[in-house]
Amino acid sequence: NRRINKNNTRALSSRLSRSRSASSKSTCNKMKAIIWTLMLLLAIIFLTVQLYFGNKYFSKPKISNPHLDRNHLHAPQTAAKIKSRNKDEVLLMLKRKNSTTTTDEDEEIESAHHLESSTASLSTPFPHVVFIGDSLLRYAYLEWLHHQHYHSPAPKSLINEKLSDSWYSFFQSSTAHFQGYMTCDCRRSQEWSLGKEVENRYYYRGNGGGYKGLAATYIEAYGDNQAHGRFLASEIRNATVSPANDTTGYKWGYMGCDWDNLVKEYVAKLEITPTLMVFNAGFWPNDRMSRNLGSILRSAKEVMGDHGRVVWKEITPMRGEQSVHPSSSDLAAKEWAYRYPWLSYEVFDISSSLNEEDYFDDKHFSNPSIYREWNQGITLSHAVVHRVFILVGGVRTLSQTQDSILKNLIYPICAPPTCIAHLVIHFSRADNRPGSKGEDPGGKVLVADSNDEASDFFDPLNNDIFPDGFLIVHEVDRYEIGSAEEQRAMDLMESEIDDPEVVHRLRVIRYGDPRRYSMWFARAYAFKHFERLSIDVDFVVFCRPDMLWLMPAPTKSFFDDISLNKTRDIWVNALYYSDASDTFAFLPSLAAAKLYFSLHNLVRKEVACLGG
């Protein structure tokens, strides 16, 4: 009986095991079927979205502004027309482009260089400059505003409160100095107490009476400490100077690390939309602010819109010092200036050395001319510069790389409204260079492997990054690589070189290494076309069109710092691209560009590596 029971138990166990196995397989098959069904549905949804909305990153951009006027396409212009473009024309073009621009909520603000705002409008009737910072910035504000109001040197009493009997007297006299155009939310006792004092100034002068309209605001903010006020943004016309015993409470307040909300929730509600914002942290503790500085700066830009600019002022030297020691926020602002073209980092740099008499205490200057020099970068108008980007190569990858070149290469270095980008393009439909596909060095013209035409790309009206007129495309007279037209172009350019030794060396390279020579000749040919345009530029960039720029290029201020250090004339960086160093180059002057693109310079004895 025990054997029979044991056998029955084994049989039952075996049947149960087979039943569980079959059930498990069935469940697994059902799960697989569900997963495959879901994946199929997701694929169908993805394809539907792609067909309906288009591919955001790998399709050519569409016009997003229905009010953009196609009849105002700026074709390549003569030098006289280009140089005559002034600030008013620039702002007019910005109005036409940005009248309906709104923020793209899907864009990551951390990496975005092109920041737009639905709250800021180009209908701002006149400039509004907002200063947010310490007492040194207060005096900079008063000196700058005096210069705008009177067009004369500021009196010493305006930048030195110790020449007044009391803080109450100083607030009253410095406010009355502007003839009724300023109100001051001001209160401070002689026995200074952080947190109990307040000083926020509001200047408003409309158009008329021989004046151009101007608004200027100063908000007292001491680094990581709280900035606060007794009047809301809508009440600033009623702001008053109060005696030290006034006990009126504060209606708003923001710590230093929360300046982004100060800008968005208070400054943005002022009567006139700001056009320029000036910040500093000075000698006050500012480590917490520095960790949030990127958000603070971007918020300022968002409030102002595309036409706005931000200035960060570096710490000033104390009495007895000739050099400065930048704070953590200063260092952070300098790094952000390498990424944001609308941000200027201003070092304290004056023409003469400081002495004891230039201070009325350990930190504050007694000479108004020092503040005048320090304020040179705070301008209501700005010169429009021109920069050139030379792209040479095949067009077969441009449908994938065009957007990244516009957004992450051209815009960081040449952002509207202070810069007009000139794009010189020399494209070929296929790479037919000898040796490029294994044929004999003599080479032959291959059948083009792409039907794309150069004119299909970089249409100034077909992108949502550059307003009309800020991206000008110059198309070089084209030839197909490896063709008879290319050979004739080489003969012509070589005939213009006077030195027979140089011509001989070029011919050696041309027939000995035709592929490499063809690449360098195409660049020289494009640069020759650019020189004939006679455009006054301060920066030149070379790039191949097959480069996908995943990260924003540094701004021009980054290269300016390199130039000041005299480390090199041509800047290339393997961190951006792992191919040969001649794939792209940043050239900080026209003189450096002439050397880089010169065929004559290519075969000098000092040049050790062709193409490196």
ZIZI-V328336 format. One record per backbone hydrogen bond with DSSP energy under -1.0 kcal/mol. CO is the residue of the C=O (numbers start at 1). NH is the residue of the N-H. E is the energy in kcal/mol with one decimal. If there is no record, write none. Layout:
# ZIZI-V328336
co = [CO;CO]
nh = [NH;NH]
e = [E;E]
This chain:
# ZIZI-V328336
co = [1;2;3;4;5;6;7;8;9;10;11;12;13;14;15;16;17;18;19;20;21;22;23;24;25;26;27;28;29;30;31;32;33;34;35;36;37;38;39;40;41;42;43;44;45;46;47;48;49;50;65;69;70;73;78;79;80;82;86;87;88;89;90;91;92;93;94;98;104;113;121;127;128;128;129;130;131;132;133;134;135;136;137;138;139;140;141;142;143;144;145;146;147;155;156;160;161;166;167;168;169;170;171;172;173;175;176;178;181;183;184;185;186;187;190;193;198;199;200;201;202;203;205;208;211;214;215;216;217;218;219;222;224;227;229;229;232;235;236;240;243;252;254;255;256;258;259;260;261;262;262;263;266;267;275;276;277;278;279;281;285;286;287;289;290;292;293;294;295;296;297;298;299;300;301;305;309;310;311;312;318;327;328;329;330;331;332;333;336;336;338;340;342;344;346;355;356;358;362;364;367;368;369;370;371;373;375;377;385;386;387;388;389;390;391;393;395;397;397;398;401;402;403;404;405;405;406;408;410;418;420;421;422;423;424;425;426;428;430;433;440;453;454;459;467;470;472;474;480;483;484;485;486;487;488;489;490;491;494;499;500;501;502;503;504;505;506;507;508;509;513;514;515;516;517;518;519;520;521;522;523;524;525;526;527;528;530;531;539;540;541;542;543;544;548;555;556;557;558;559;560;561;562;563;571;573;580;583;585;586;587;589;590;591;592;593;598;601;604;609]
nh = [5;6;7;8;9;10;11;12;13;14;15;16;17;18;19;20;21;22;23;24;25;26;27;28;29;30;31;32;33;34;35;36;37;38;39;40;41;42;43;44;45;46;47;48;49;50;51;52;53;54;68;72;73;75;82;83;84;85;90;91;92;93;94;95;96;97;98;101;107;115;124;215;275;276;217;278;219;280;221;138;139;140;141;142;143;144;145;146;147;148;149;150;151;158;159;163;164;170;171;172;173;174;175;176;177;178;179;181;204;202;186;200;242;198;192;196;187;220;185;218;183;216;214;211;208;205;129;203;131;201;133;225;256;254;251;252;235;238;239;186;246;229;227;258;259;262;263;264;265;266;267;268;269;270;309;130;311;132;313;284;224;290;291;292;293;296;297;298;299;300;301;302;303;304;305;308;277;344;279;346;321;331;332;333;334;335;336;337;339;340;555;343;310;312;314;358;359;366;319;360;370;372;373;374;375;376;378;379;420;538;422;541;424;543;426;428;398;400;401;402;405;406;407;408;409;410;411;553;414;385;387;472;389;474;391;476;393;395;432;436;443;456;457;462;470;421;423;425;483;487;488;489;490;491;492;493;494;495;497;503;504;505;506;507;508;509;510;511;512;513;517;518;519;520;521;522;523;524;525;526;527;528;529;530;531;532;533;534;388;587;390;585;392;547;550;558;560;561;562;563;564;565;567;566;586;576;583;544;542;571;540;593;594;595;596;597;602;604;607;612]
e = [-3.0;-2.5;-2.8;-2.9;-2.5;-2.4;-2.5;-2.7;-2.7;-2.6;-2.5;-2.7;-2.4;-2.5;-2.5;-2.8;-2.4;-2.5;-2.5;-3.0;-2.7;-2.5;-2.7;-2.8;-2.6;-2.2;-2.6;-2.6;-2.2;-2.3;-2.7;-2.8;-2.0;-2.5;-2.7;-2.3;-2.4;-2.7;-2.3;-2.3;-2.6;-2.9;-2.5;-2.3;-2.6;-2.5;-2.6;-2.2;-3.3;-1.7;-1.8;-1.5;-1.0;-1.0;-2.3;-2.6;-1.2;-1.1;-2.0;-2.6;-2.1;-2.3;-2.1;-2.2;-1.8;-2.0;-3.1;-1.2;-1.5;-1.0;-1.0;-2.1;-3.0;-1.6;-2.5;-3.2;-2.5;-1.2;-2.8;-1.4;-1.9;-1.9;-2.5;-2.4;-2.5;-2.5;-2.7;-2.2;-2.1;-1.8;-2.3;-3.3;-1.1;-1.4;-1.2;-1.6;-1.7;-2.4;-3.0;-2.0;-2.7;-2.7;-1.5;-2.5;-1.4;-1.4;-1.8;-2.0;-2.5;-2.7;-1.4;-1.6;-2.8;-2.3;-1.3;-1.9;-2.5;-1.3;-3.1;-2.4;-2.5;-2.1;-2.6;-1.5;-2.0;-2.5;-2.3;-2.7;-3.5;-2.3;-1.8;-2.3;-1.3;-2.8;-2.5;-1.3;-1.9;-2.3;-1.6;-1.3;-1.9;-1.8;-3.2;-1.7;-1.3;-1.6;-2.5;-2.1;-3.1;-1.5;-2.0;-2.0;-1.3;-1.7;-1.4;-2.5;-2.8;-2.8;-2.9;-1.2;-3.0;-2.3;-1.2;-1.5;-1.0;-1.8;-2.8;-2.2;-2.2;-1.9;-2.0;-2.6;-2.3;-1.6;-2.4;-1.7;-2.0;-2.6;-2.6;-2.9;-2.3;-2.3;-2.0;-2.7;-2.3;-1.9;-2.4;-2.0;-1.6;-2.4;-3.0;-1.6;-2.4;-2.9;-2.8;-1.6;-1.5;-2.3;-2.7;-2.1;-1.4;-2.0;-2.1;-2.2;-1.6;-1.5;-1.9;-1.2;-2.6;-1.4;-3.0;-2.2;-2.5;-2.3;-2.5;-1.7;-1.5;-1.9;-1.6;-2.6;-2.0;-2.2;-2.7;-2.4;-1.1;-2.7;-2.0;-3.1;-2.2;-2.5;-2.0;-2.9;-3.0;-3.2;-2.7;-2.5;-1.8;-1.8;-1.1;-2.3;-1.3;-1.7;-1.8;-2.0;-2.2;-2.6;-2.9;-2.1;-1.9;-1.6;-2.2;-2.1;-2.2;-2.4;-2.3;-2.2;-2.4;-1.8;-1.4;-1.9;-2.4;-2.1;-2.4;-2.4;-2.0;-2.0;-2.9;-2.2;-1.9;-2.9;-2.3;-2.2;-1.7;-2.0;-2.9;-2.0;-1.2;-2.2;-2.8;-2.0;-2.5;-2.0;-1.5;-2.0;-2.5;-1.4;-1.4;-1.2;-1.9;-3.4;-3.2;-2.0;-1.0;-1.2;-1.1;-1.2;-2.4;-1.9;-1.4;-2.6;-2.3;-1.6;-1.3;-1.1;-1.8;-1.6;-1.8;-1.0;-2.6;-2.2;-2.6;-1.8;-2.2;-1.5;-2.3;-2.5;-1.0;-1.3;-1.2;-1.0]
